[in-house]
Amino acid sequence: MSTFSKEEQWSHLQMKDLQWSRLKKSIKHAYENVPFYREALQRIPITPDDFCSWQQFQELPFTKKHHLRENYPFQLLATPVNEVVRIHASSGTSGKPTVVAYTKNDISHWGHMVARAIYMAGGRKGDILHNAFGYGLFTGGLGIHHGSEYLGCATVPISGGNTNKQIAMIQDFKPRIICSTPSYLLNIGETMINQGINPANTSLKLAILGAEPWSEKMRDIIEQMFDLDALDIYGLSEVMGPGIAMECECKEGLHVAEDHFIVEAINPETLEPVPDGEDGELVFTSLTKEAIPIIRYRTGDVASLSRERCACGRTTIKMSRVKGRIDDMLIIRGVNVFPSEIERYICSAEELEPHYEIHLLKKGAMDHVELHVEVCELFYNSLSEQSFNDQKSLELIQKVKKTLKMELLVSVDVRLTKPKTLLRSEGKARRIIDKRPSMSATL
């Protein structure tokens, strides 16, 4: 694979021309083969023959997750089932799972996108890549795996969990690259330290992390712990999987695979586009998918877009790292707060560990928030009788509450916990514990 693919250096005009050509074909493919899209477009009304301007693209209907569930399992297929070579699906914990399918060409495109993403991060042919993303119906494991092989890396398909085995394989196989969620890599590092192993002395030099929002402070902690570069990869199953966008070594945004997807950022309430640089809900339209083309899919992920040329030389549009999901946004006394904003402060406080849970409670008619956060060993050992009722603990609690109030304009109760007591992630971190009546769930 060359330094860049040619599309990554095209002018915006060249990219728009390619996107328009592919978009018209994709709209025609969806209209002719998917009743859901044919009916949605007829309601506007727009037919493939009428579709002739970018302004009309802005008039196309949005696709939302509930549409995928309502058409479970195969009603959104635009190809015969006998042309499908792989099927993935969400967990379905909140209802019917969302199903995605891939033709042979889809898998080939996906593999190329992920290979390009790994290369962008610094991976090269001949590297050993330790893949700790989960395999199975989740797209992370197999998506990274296929792209890694496409690039020519020796791929270790260890999947998630079994942390002691992960550590043994890292020590024995000496991979240069590791792929996982950021919270699980942090877990691996802490387990190494508990075993007397210094994570900074391993062979790992590059971490490709994704599948959950993570703060810049979390990146700093991971990079210092392992002495490596940690870069963000973005994807979601409903659109394709990992590889939709990737951070380069500049760490100033993720380059979107514009030759395969159109990305928009909209105001989730007005549904109008937001200016570049302003946070909005990401919306993706596929350009090359055969099995399940997707038109203006509202992801629920909040980020901003930038069209400025990157210092790395790539010209593709960039998205910021995901700030959070609209579904995970907390509304505390009328103030919108994402867990990643709370994480940013926790990771910067020397008395605290980057492990926390946000408990949602009901007090009377009002929603109430409790932040449960671990203290570090040094702080805990300095407490009189290891009690959180002493003056030092009370001062830390007040410090955390005051800082969150000042920086995020929210009031939360703070509960300190002993080191190594909160649940560690072996996949996606679960940050929000909803204990409100009739809504008890872990998000």
C-alpha positions as a Markdown table, in Angstrom:
| # | Residue | x | y | z |
|---|---|---|---|---|
| 1 | Met | 0.0 | 0.0 | 0.0 |
| 2 | Ser | 1.4 | 3.4 | -0.9 |
| 3 | Thr | 1.7 | 6.3 | 1.5 |
| 4 | Phe | -1.8 | 7.6 | 0.7 |
| 5 | Ser | -4.5 | 6.3 | -1.5 |
| 6 | Lys | -5.1 | 8.8 | -4.3 |
| 7 | Glu | -8.6 | 9.8 | -3.0 |
| 8 | Glu | -7.0 | 11.0 | 0.3 |
| 9 | Gln | -5.2 | 13.8 | -1.6 |
| 10 | Trp | -8.0 | 14.9 | -4.0 |
| 11 | Ser | -9.3 | 18.4 | -4.0 |
| 12 | His | -12.8 | 19.0 | -2.5 |
| 13 | Leu | -14.2 | 19.5 | -6.0 |
| 14 | Gln | -12.7 | 16.1 | -7.2 |
| 15 | Met | -14.2 | 14.4 | -4.1 |
| 16 | Lys | -17.6 | 16.0 | -4.7 |
| 17 | Asp | -17.6 | 14.7 | -8.3 |
| 18 | Leu | -16.9 | 11.2 | -7.2 |
| 19 | Gln | -19.4 | 11.4 | -4.4 |
| 20 | Trp | -22.1 | 12.6 | -6.7 |
| 21 | Ser | -21.5 | 9.9 | -9.2 |
| 22 | Arg | -21.6 | 7.2 | -6.5 |
| 23 | Leu | -24.5 | 8.8 | -4.7 |
| 24 | Lys | -26.8 | 8.7 | -7.7 |
| 25 | Lys | -26.1 | 5.0 | -8.2 |
| 26 | Ser | -26.6 | 4.3 | -4.5 |
| 27 | Ile | -30.0 | 6.2 | -4.5 |
| 28 | Lys | -31.1 | 4.3 | -7.6 |
| 29 | His | -30.0 | 1.0 | -6.0 |
| 30 | Ala | -31.9 | 1.7 | -2.8 |
| 31 | Tyr | -35.0 | 3.0 | -4.6 |
| 32 | Glu | -35.3 | 0.0 | -6.9 |
| 33 | Asn | -34.6 | -2.7 | -4.3 |
| 34 | Val | -35.7 | -1.6 | -0.8 |
| 35 | Pro | -39.4 | -0.9 | -0.3 |
| 36 | Phe | -38.7 | 1.2 | 2.8 |
| 37 | Tyr | -36.6 | 3.7 | 0.8 |
| 38 | Arg | -38.8 | 3.6 | -2.3 |
| 39 | Glu | -41.8 | 4.6 | -0.2 |
| 40 | Ala | -39.8 | 7.2 | 1.8 |
| 41 | Leu | -38.6 | 8.9 | -1.4 |
| 42 | Gln | -42.0 | 8.8 | -3.1 |
| 43 | Arg | -43.4 | 10.7 | -0.2 |
| 44 | Ile | -41.1 | 13.7 | -0.9 |
| 45 | Pro | -41.5 | 13.0 | -3.9 |
| 46 | Ile | -38.2 | 12.2 | -5.5 |
| 47 | Thr | -37.3 | 9.4 | -7.9 |
| 48 | Pro | -33.8 | 8.5 | -9.1 |
| 49 | Asp | -34.6 | 10.2 | -12.5 |
| 50 | Asp | -35.6 | 13.4 | -10.6 |
| 51 | Phe | -32.5 | 13.4 | -8.4 |
| 52 | Cys | -30.2 | 16.0 | -9.9 |
| 53 | Ser | -28.8 | 18.4 | -7.2 |
| 54 | Trp | -27.1 | 18.6 | -3.8 |
| 55 | Gln | -30.0 | 20.7 | -2.6 |
| 56 | Gln | -32.2 | 17.7 | -3.2 |
| 57 | Phe | -29.8 | 15.6 | -1.2 |
| 58 | Gln | -30.6 | 17.8 | 1.8 |
| 59 | Glu | -34.3 | 17.0 | 1.3 |
| 60 | Leu | -33.8 | 13.3 | 1.5 |
| 61 | Pro | -35.4 | 11.7 | 4.5 |
| 62 | Phe | -33.4 | 10.6 | 7.5 |
| 63 | Thr | -32.9 | 7.0 | 8.5 |
| 64 | Lys | -33.0 | 6.3 | 12.3 |
| 65 | Lys | -32.2 | 3.2 | 14.3 |
| 66 | His | -35.9 | 2.4 | 14.9 |
| 67 | His | -36.3 | 2.0 | 11.1 |
| 68 | Leu | -33.7 | -0.7 | 11.1 |
| 69 | Arg | -35.5 | -2.5 | 14.0 |
| 70 | Glu | -38.8 | -2.2 | 12.3 |
| 71 | Asn | -37.4 | -3.8 | 9.2 |
| 72 | Tyr | -35.8 | -6.7 | 11.1 |
| 73 | Pro | -34.2 | -8.9 | 9.9 |
| 74 | Phe | -33.8 | -8.5 | 6.1 |
| 75 | Gln | -36.4 | -6.1 | 4.8 |
| 76 | Leu | -33.7 | -3.4 | 4.1 |
| 77 | Leu | -31.7 | -5.8 | 1.9 |
| 78 | Ala | -31.1 | -4.4 | -1.5 |
| 79 | Thr | -29.6 | -7.7 | -2.8 |
| 80 | Pro | -30.8 | -11.3 | -2.7 |
| 81 | Val | -29.9 | -13.1 | 0.4 |
| 82 | Asn | -27.8 | -15.6 | -1.6 |
| 83 | Glu | -25.4 | -12.7 | -2.5 |
| 84 | Val | -24.8 | -11.9 | 1.2 |
| 85 | Val | -21.6 | -13.3 | 2.6 |
| 86 | Arg | -21.7 | -12.0 | 6.2 |
| 87 | Ile | -24.3 | -10.8 | 8.7 |
| 88 | His | -23.6 | -8.7 | 11.8 |
| 89 | Ala | -26.1 | -7.4 | 14.4 |
| 90 | Ser | -26.3 | -5.3 | 17.5 |
| 91 | Ser | -26.9 | -6.9 | 20.9 |
| 92 | Gly | -30.6 | -6.0 | 20.9 |
| 93 | Thr | -30.6 | -5.2 | 24.6 |
| 94 | Ser | -33.1 | -2.4 | 24.1 |
| 95 | Gly | -35.4 | -4.3 | 21.6 |
| 96 | Lys | -34.9 | -6.0 | 18.3 |
| 97 | Pro | -31.2 | -6.0 | 17.2 |
| 98 | Thr | -30.2 | -3.9 | 14.2 |
| 99 | Val | -29.0 | -6.2 | 11.4 |
| 100 | Val | -26.4 | -5.3 | 8.8 |
| 101 | Ala | -25.3 | -7.5 | 5.9 |
| 102 | Tyr | -22.4 | -7.5 | 3.5 |
| 103 | Thr | -21.8 | -8.7 | -0.1 |
| 104 | Lys | -18.4 | -9.8 | -1.2 |
| 105 | Asn | -17.8 | -6.3 | -2.7 |
| 106 | Asp | -18.9 | -4.7 | 0.6 |
| 107 | Ile | -16.4 | -6.9 | 2.5 |
| 108 | Ser | -13.7 | -5.9 | 0.0 |
| 109 | His | -14.4 | -2.2 | 0.4 |
| 110 | Trp | -14.6 | -2.5 | 4.2 |
| 111 | Gly | -11.2 | -4.3 | 4.3 |
| 112 | His | -9.6 | -1.6 | 2.2 |
| 113 | Met | -11.0 | 1.1 | 4.4 |
| 114 | Val | -9.7 | -0.5 | 7.6 |
| 115 | Ala | -6.3 | -1.2 | 6.0 |
| 116 | Arg | -6.1 | 2.4 | 5.0 |
| 117 | Ala | -7.1 | 3.4 | 8.6 |
| 118 | Ile | -4.4 | 1.2 | 10.2 |
| 119 | Tyr | -1.8 | 2.6 | 7.7 |
| 120 | Met | -2.9 | 6.2 | 8.5 |
| 121 | Ala | -2.3 | 5.4 | 12.2 |
| 122 | Gly | 1.2 | 4.1 | 11.5 |
| 123 | Gly | 0.7 | 0.4 | 10.9 |
| 124 | Arg | 2.7 | -1.3 | 8.2 |
| 125 | Lys | 2.9 | -4.6 | 6.4 |
| 126 | Gly | 4.8 | -7.0 | 8.6 |
| 127 | Asp | 3.7 | -5.5 | 11.9 |
| 128 | Ile | 2.1 | -7.8 | 14.5 |
| 129 | Leu | -1.3 | -6.5 | 15.5 |
| 130 | His | -3.0 | -7.7 | 18.7 |
| 131 | Asn | -6.8 | -7.4 | 18.1 |
| 132 | Ala | -8.6 | -7.2 | 21.5 |
| 133 | Phe | -11.9 | -5.9 | 20.0 |
| 134 | Gly | -14.7 | -8.4 | 20.5 |
| 135 | Tyr | -15.4 | -10.9 | 17.7 |
| 136 | Gly | -18.8 | -12.2 | 16.8 |
| 137 | Leu | -21.9 | -10.2 | 15.9 |
| 138 | Phe | -20.2 | -7.0 | 16.9 |
| 139 | Thr | -18.4 | -5.5 | 13.9 |
| 140 | Gly | -15.2 | -4.4 | 15.7 |
| 141 | Gly | -13.2 | -7.6 | 15.9 |
| 142 | Leu | -13.8 | -9.0 | 12.4 |
| 143 | Gly | -13.7 | -5.5 | 10.9 |
| 144 | Ile | -10.3 | -4.8 | 12.2 |
| 145 | His | -9.1 | -8.3 | 11.5 |
| 146 | His | -9.9 | -8.2 | 7.8 |
| 147 | Gly | -8.4 | -4.8 | 7.4 |
| 148 | Ser | -5.2 | -5.9 | 9.2 |
| 149 | Glu | -4.8 | -8.9 | 7.0 |
| 150 | Tyr | -5.5 | -6.8 | 3.9 |
| 151 | Leu | -2.7 | -4.5 | 4.9 |
| 152 | Gly | -0.4 | -7.4 | 5.5 |
| 153 | Cys | -0.1 | -7.4 | 9.3 |
| 154 | Ala | 0.3 | -10.6 | 11.3 |
| 155 | Thr | -3.0 | -10.5 | 13.1 |
| 156 | Val | -3.6 | -12.0 | 16.6 |
| 157 | Pro | -7.4 | -12.6 | 16.9 |
| 158 | Ile | -7.5 | -12.7 | 20.7 |
| 159 | Ser | -10.9 | -10.8 | 21.0 |
| 160 | Gly | -11.9 | -9.2 | 24.3 |
| 161 | Gly | -11.7 | -10.5 | 27.8 |
| 162 | Asn | -9.4 | -13.0 | 29.5 |
| 163 | Thr | -7.0 | -10.3 | 30.5 |
| 164 | Asn | -4.2 | -12.5 | 31.8 |
| 165 | Lys | -4.1 | -14.3 | 28.5 |
| 166 | Gln | -4.0 | -10.9 | 26.7 |
| 167 | Ile | -0.9 | -10.0 | 28.8 |
| 168 | Ala | 0.8 | -13.3 | 28.1 |
| 169 | Met | 0.3 | -13.0 | 24.3 |
| 170 | Ile | 1.6 | -9.4 | 24.4 |
| 171 | Gln | 4.7 | -10.6 | 26.2 |
| 172 | Asp | 5.2 | -13.7 | 24.0 |
| 173 | Phe | 4.2 | -12.4 | 20.5 |
| 174 | Lys | 5.6 | -8.9 | 21.0 |
| 175 | Pro | 3.0 | -7.0 | 18.8 |
| 176 | Arg | 3.7 | -3.4 | 17.9 |
| 177 | Ile | 0.0 | -2.5 | 17.5 |
| 178 | Ile | -2.9 | -3.2 | 19.8 |
| 179 | Cys | -6.6 | -2.5 | 19.0 |
| 180 | Ser | -9.3 | -2.3 | 21.7 |
| 181 | Thr | -11.6 | 0.0 | 23.5 |
| 182 | Pro | -9.7 | 2.6 | 25.5 |
| 183 | Ser | -11.3 | 1.5 | 28.8 |
| 184 | Tyr | -10.1 | -2.1 | 28.2 |
| 185 | Leu | -6.6 | -1.1 | 27.3 |
| 186 | Leu | -6.5 | 0.8 | 30.6 |
| 187 | Asn | -7.7 | -2.4 | 32.3 |
| 188 | Ile | -4.9 | -4.4 | 30.6 |
| 189 | Gly | -2.3 | -1.8 | 31.7 |
| 190 | Glu | -3.5 | -1.8 | 35.4 |
| 191 | Thr | -3.5 | -5.6 | 35.5 |
| 192 | Met | 0.1 | -5.6 | 34.2 |
| 193 | Ile | 1.1 | -3.2 | 36.9 |
| 194 | Asn | -0.6 | -5.5 | 39.5 |
| 195 | Gln | 1.5 | -8.4 | 38.2 |
| 196 | Gly | 4.7 | -6.4 | 38.4 |
| 197 | Ile | 4.9 | -5.7 | 34.7 |
| 198 | Asn | 5.7 | -2.2 | 33.4 |
| 199 | Pro | 3.4 | -1.6 | 30.5 |
| 200 | Ala | 5.9 | 1.0 | 29.1 |
| 201 | Asn | 8.4 | -1.8 | 28.6 |
| 202 | Thr | 6.3 | -3.9 | 26.3 |
| 203 | Ser | 6.7 | -4.0 | 22.5 |
| 204 | Leu | 3.5 | -2.0 | 22.0 |
| 205 | Lys | 4.1 | 1.3 | 20.2 |
| 206 | Leu | 0.7 | 2.1 | 18.7 |
| 207 | Ala | -2.9 | 1.7 | 20.0 |
| 208 | Ile | -5.9 | 2.0 | 17.8 |
| 209 | Leu | -8.8 | 2.6 | 20.1 |
| 210 | Gly | -12.5 | 3.1 | 19.6 |
| 211 | Ala | -16.1 | 1.9 | 20.1 |
| 212 | Glu | -16.7 | 4.3 | 23.0 |
| 213 | Pro | -16.2 | 8.1 | 23.6 |
| 214 | Trp | -12.9 | 8.9 | 25.4 |
| 215 | Ser | -11.4 | 12.1 | 26.6 |
| 216 | Glu | -8.0 | 13.7 | 25.7 |
| 217 | Lys | -7.0 | 13.2 | 29.3 |
| 218 | Met | -7.7 | 9.5 | 29.0 |
| 219 | Arg | -5.5 | 9.5 | 25.9 |
| 220 | Asp | -2.7 | 11.1 | 28.0 |
| 221 | Ile | -3.0 | 8.5 | 30.7 |
| 222 | Ile | -2.9 | 5.6 | 28.3 |
| 223 | Glu | 0.0 | 7.0 | 26.3 |
| 224 | Gln | 2.1 | 7.6 | 29.5 |
| 225 | Met | 1.2 | 4.2 | 30.9 |
| 226 | Phe | 2.3 | 2.3 | 27.8 |
| 227 | Asp | 4.7 | 4.8 | 26.2 |
| 228 | Leu | 2.9 | 4.6 | 22.9 |
| 229 | Asp | 0.7 | 6.7 | 20.5 |
| 230 | Ala | -3.0 | 6.2 | 21.1 |
| 231 | Leu | -5.2 | 7.1 | 18.1 |
| 232 | Asp | -9.0 | 7.1 | 17.6 |
| 233 | Ile | -10.8 | 5.0 | 15.1 |
| 234 | Tyr | -14.5 | 5.5 | 14.4 |
| 235 | Gly | -17.2 | 3.3 | 13.0 |
| 236 | Leu | -20.7 | 2.0 | 13.8 |
| 237 | Ser | -22.3 | -1.2 | 12.7 |
| 238 | Glu | -25.4 | 0.4 | 11.1 |
| 239 | Val | -23.2 | 2.3 | 8.6 |
| 240 | Met | -20.4 | -0.2 | 8.1 |
| 241 | Gly | -18.2 | -0.8 | 11.1 |
| 242 | Pro | -14.7 | 0.4 | 12.1 |
| 243 | Gly | -12.8 | 2.4 | 9.5 |
| 244 | Ile | -15.4 | 5.0 | 8.6 |
| 245 | Ala | -12.9 | 7.6 | 10.0 |
| 246 | Met | -9.4 | 7.4 | 11.5 |
| 247 | Glu | -7.1 | 9.8 | 13.3 |
| 248 | Cys | -3.7 | 10.4 | 11.8 |
| 249 | Glu | -0.5 | 11.1 | 13.7 |
| 250 | Cys | -1.4 | 14.8 | 13.9 |
| 251 | Lys | -4.2 | 13.9 | 16.4 |
| 252 | Glu | -6.3 | 16.9 | 15.2 |
| 253 | Gly | -9.4 | 15.0 | 14.0 |
| 254 | Leu | -10.4 | 11.8 | 12.3 |
| 255 | His | -10.3 | 11.6 | 8.5 |
| 256 | Val | -13.6 | 10.4 | 7.0 |
| 257 | Ala | -13.5 | 7.9 | 4.2 |
| 258 | Glu | -15.3 | 10.3 | 1.9 |
| 259 | Asp | -15.0 | 8.1 | -1.1 |
| 260 | His | -17.4 | 5.7 | 0.6 |
| 261 | Phe | -19.5 | 8.0 | 2.8 |
| 262 | Ile | -21.0 | 11.5 | 2.9 |
| 263 | Val | -21.0 | 12.9 | 6.4 |
| 264 | Glu | -23.1 | 15.7 | 7.7 |
| 265 | Ala | -23.5 | 17.4 | 11.1 |
| 266 | Ile | -27.0 | 18.6 | 12.0 |
| 267 | Asn | -28.8 | 20.2 | 14.9 |
| 268 | Pro | -30.6 | 17.2 | 16.4 |
| 269 | Glu | -33.6 | 19.4 | 17.3 |
| 270 | Thr | -34.1 | 21.6 | 14.1 |
| 271 | Leu | -32.4 | 19.0 | 11.8 |
| 272 | Glu | -30.7 | 21.8 | 10.0 |
| 273 | Pro | -26.9 | 21.6 | 9.2 |
| 274 | Val | -24.6 | 23.2 | 11.7 |
| 275 | Pro | -21.5 | 25.3 | 10.6 |
| 276 | Asp | -18.1 | 23.6 | 10.5 |
| 277 | Gly | -16.5 | 23.6 | 13.9 |
| 278 | Glu | -19.8 | 23.4 | 15.7 |
| 279 | Asp | -21.0 | 20.3 | 17.5 |
| 280 | Gly | -23.8 | 18.5 | 15.9 |
| 281 | Glu | -25.3 | 15.0 | 15.4 |
| 282 | Leu | -23.3 | 13.0 | 12.7 |
| 283 | Val | -25.3 | 11.8 | 9.8 |
| 284 | Phe | -23.9 | 9.3 | 7.2 |
| 285 | Thr | -24.9 | 8.3 | 3.7 |
| 286 | Ser | -23.2 | 5.2 | 2.1 |
| 287 | Leu | -21.9 | 5.5 | -1.4 |
| 288 | Thr | -20.7 | 2.0 | -2.2 |
| 289 | Lys | -22.7 | -0.4 | 0.0 |
| 290 | Glu | -24.6 | -3.1 | -1.9 |
| 291 | Ala | -26.3 | -5.3 | 0.6 |
| 292 | Ile | -27.8 | -2.5 | 2.8 |
| 293 | Pro | -27.3 | 1.0 | 1.4 |
| 294 | Ile | -28.0 | 3.6 | 4.1 |
| 295 | Ile | -29.4 | 7.1 | 3.4 |
| 296 | Arg | -28.8 | 10.0 | 5.8 |
| 297 | Tyr | -28.5 | 7.8 | 8.9 |
| 298 | Arg | -28.7 | 9.7 | 12.2 |
| 299 | Thr | -26.0 | 8.2 | 14.3 |
| 300 | Gly | -26.8 | 9.9 | 17.6 |
| 301 | Asp | -23.0 | 10.7 | 17.9 |
| 302 | Val | -22.1 | 14.3 | 18.6 |
| 303 | Ala | -19.0 | 15.8 | 16.9 |
| 304 | Ser | -17.9 | 18.6 | 14.7 |
| 305 | Leu | -16.6 | 18.7 | 11.1 |
| 306 | Ser | -13.6 | 20.5 | 9.6 |
| 307 | Arg | -12.6 | 20.9 | 5.9 |
| 308 | Glu | -9.2 | 22.4 | 6.6 |
| 309 | Arg | -6.3 | 20.6 | 5.0 |
| 310 | Cys | -4.5 | 18.5 | 7.5 |
| 311 | Ala | -0.8 | 18.9 | 8.2 |
| 312 | Cys | -0.4 | 15.2 | 7.3 |
| 313 | Gly | -1.2 | 16.1 | 3.7 |
| 314 | Arg | -4.6 | 14.5 | 3.5 |
| 315 | Thr | -7.5 | 16.6 | 2.2 |
| 316 | Thr | -10.5 | 14.5 | 3.3 |
| 317 | Ile | -13.0 | 16.1 | 5.6 |
| 318 | Lys | -12.3 | 15.5 | 9.3 |
| 319 | Met | -14.6 | 14.9 | 12.2 |
| 320 | Ser | -13.7 | 15.7 | 15.8 |
| 321 | Arg | -13.5 | 12.9 | 18.3 |
| 322 | Val | -17.0 | 11.9 | 19.4 |
| 323 | Lys | -18.0 | 14.0 | 22.4 |
| 324 | Gly | -20.7 | 11.6 | 23.4 |
| 325 | Arg | -24.0 | 10.1 | 22.3 |
| 326 | Ile | -27.3 | 12.0 | 22.4 |
| 327 | Asp | -28.8 | 9.0 | 24.2 |
| 328 | Asp | -26.1 | 9.2 | 26.9 |
| 329 | Met | -26.3 | 13.0 | 27.3 |
| 330 | Leu | -27.3 | 13.9 | 30.9 |
| 331 | Ile | -29.7 | 16.8 | 31.5 |
| 332 | Ile | -28.9 | 18.0 | 35.0 |
| 333 | Arg | -31.1 | 20.9 | 36.2 |
| 334 | Gly | -31.5 | 21.9 | 32.5 |
| 335 | Val | -27.7 | 21.7 | 31.7 |
| 336 | Asn | -26.6 | 19.2 | 29.0 |
| 337 | Val | -23.5 | 17.2 | 30.1 |
| 338 | Phe | -21.7 | 14.2 | 28.4 |
| 339 | Pro | -20.0 | 11.6 | 30.5 |
| 340 | Ser | -16.7 | 12.3 | 28.6 |
| 341 | Glu | -16.8 | 15.9 | 30.0 |
| 342 | Ile | -16.9 | 14.5 | 33.6 |
| 343 | Glu | -14.2 | 12.0 | 32.6 |
| 344 | Arg | -11.9 | 14.9 | 31.5 |
| 345 | Tyr | -11.8 | 16.3 | 35.0 |
| 346 | Ile | -11.5 | 12.9 | 36.7 |
| 347 | Cys | -8.4 | 12.1 | 34.6 |
| 348 | Ser | -6.8 | 15.4 | 35.5 |
| 349 | Ala | -7.2 | 15.1 | 39.3 |
| 350 | Glu | -4.1 | 13.4 | 40.8 |
| 351 | Glu | -6.1 | 12.0 | 43.8 |
| 352 | Leu | -8.5 | 10.1 | 41.4 |
| 353 | Glu | -8.2 | 7.1 | 39.2 |
| 354 | Pro | -9.9 | 7.2 | 35.7 |
| 355 | His | -12.6 | 4.8 | 36.8 |
| 356 | Tyr | -16.1 | 6.1 | 37.5 |
| 357 | Glu | -19.8 | 5.5 | 37.4 |
| 358 | Ile | -22.6 | 8.0 | 37.0 |
| 359 | His | -25.6 | 6.9 | 39.0 |
| 360 | Leu | -29.0 | 8.5 | 38.0 |
| 361 | Leu | -31.5 | 8.6 | 40.9 |
| 362 | Lys | -34.8 | 10.1 | 41.7 |
| 363 | Lys | -35.2 | 12.4 | 44.7 |
| 364 | Gly | -38.8 | 13.5 | 44.8 |
| 365 | Ala | -39.8 | 14.8 | 41.4 |
| 366 | Met | -36.2 | 15.7 | 40.5 |
| 367 | Asp | -33.6 | 13.7 | 38.7 |
| 368 | His | -30.4 | 13.4 | 40.8 |
| 369 | Val | -26.8 | 12.5 | 39.9 |
| 370 | Glu | -24.2 | 10.7 | 42.0 |
| 371 | Leu | -20.7 | 10.4 | 40.7 |
| 372 | His | -18.9 | 7.3 | 42.1 |
| 373 | Val | -15.2 | 7.6 | 41.5 |
| 374 | Glu | -12.1 | 5.6 | 42.7 |
| 375 | Val | -9.3 | 7.3 | 44.6 |
| 376 | Cys | -5.7 | 6.4 | 43.9 |
| 377 | Glu | -3.7 | 4.1 | 46.2 |
| 378 | Leu | -1.5 | 6.9 | 47.4 |
| 379 | Phe | -4.4 | 9.0 | 48.5 |
| 380 | Tyr | -6.2 | 6.1 | 50.1 |
| 381 | Asn | -3.2 | 5.0 | 52.1 |
| 382 | Ser | -2.8 | 8.6 | 53.4 |
| 383 | Leu | -6.3 | 8.5 | 55.0 |
| 384 | Ser | -6.6 | 8.0 | 58.7 |
| 385 | Glu | -7.9 | 4.5 | 59.2 |
| 386 | Gln | -8.7 | 4.3 | 55.5 |
| 387 | Ser | -12.0 | 6.1 | 56.1 |
| 388 | Phe | -13.8 | 8.4 | 53.7 |
| 389 | Asn | -15.3 | 10.3 | 56.7 |
| 390 | Asp | -12.1 | 12.1 | 57.6 |
| 391 | Gln | -11.3 | 15.7 | 56.8 |
| 392 | Lys | -9.1 | 14.9 | 53.8 |
| 393 | Ser | -11.8 | 12.9 | 52.1 |
| 394 | Leu | -14.4 | 15.6 | 52.7 |
| 395 | Glu | -12.1 | 18.2 | 51.2 |
| 396 | Leu | -11.6 | 16.1 | 48.1 |
| 397 | Ile | -15.3 | 15.6 | 47.7 |
| 398 | Gln | -15.9 | 19.4 | 48.0 |
| 399 | Lys | -13.1 | 20.0 | 45.5 |
| 400 | Val | -14.6 | 17.7 | 42.9 |
| 401 | Lys | -18.1 | 19.1 | 43.4 |
| 402 | Lys | -16.8 | 22.7 | 43.2 |
| 403 | Thr | -14.8 | 22.0 | 40.0 |
| 404 | Leu | -17.6 | 20.3 | 38.2 |
| 405 | Lys | -20.0 | 23.1 | 39.2 |
| 406 | Met | -17.5 | 25.7 | 37.9 |
| 407 | Glu | -16.5 | 23.9 | 34.6 |
| 408 | Leu | -19.8 | 22.2 | 33.7 |
| 409 | Leu | -22.3 | 24.2 | 35.6 |
| 410 | Val | -23.8 | 21.2 | 37.2 |
| 411 | Ser | -24.3 | 20.0 | 40.8 |
| 412 | Val | -23.6 | 16.4 | 41.6 |
| 413 | Asp | -23.1 | 14.4 | 44.7 |
| 414 | Val | -19.7 | 12.6 | 44.9 |
| 415 | Arg | -19.1 | 9.2 | 46.4 |
| 416 | Leu | -15.4 | 8.2 | 46.7 |
| 417 | Thr | -14.6 | 4.4 | 46.5 |
| 418 | Lys | -11.6 | 2.4 | 47.4 |
| 419 | Pro | -9.0 | 1.6 | 44.7 |
| 420 | Lys | -9.8 | -1.3 | 42.4 |
| 421 | Thr | -13.5 | -1.6 | 43.5 |
| 422 | Leu | -15.4 | -0.4 | 40.5 |
| 423 | Leu | -16.1 | -2.8 | 37.7 |
| 424 | Arg | -13.4 | -2.9 | 35.0 |
| 425 | Ser | -14.3 | -3.0 | 31.3 |
| 426 | Glu | -13.5 | -6.0 | 29.0 |
| 427 | Gly | -15.2 | -4.3 | 26.1 |
| 428 | Lys | -17.3 | -1.1 | 26.0 |
| 429 | Ala | -17.2 | 0.7 | 29.3 |
| 430 | Arg | -20.6 | 1.2 | 31.1 |
| 431 | Arg | -20.5 | 4.6 | 32.7 |
| 432 | Ile | -24.2 | 5.3 | 33.4 |
| 433 | Ile | -26.2 | 3.4 | 36.0 |
| 434 | Asp | -29.8 | 4.3 | 35.9 |
| 435 | Lys | -31.5 | 3.6 | 39.2 |
| 436 | Arg | -34.6 | 5.7 | 38.6 |
| 437 | Pro | -37.9 | 3.9 | 39.3 |
| 438 | Ser | -39.2 | 1.9 | 36.3 |
| 439 | Met | -36.0 | 2.9 | 34.3 |
| 440 | Ser | -33.5 | 0.7 | 36.1 |
| 441 | Ala | -30.8 | -0.1 | 33.5 |
| 442 | Thr | -27.1 | 0.1 | 32.8 |
| 443 | Leu | -26.2 | 2.1 | 29.7 |
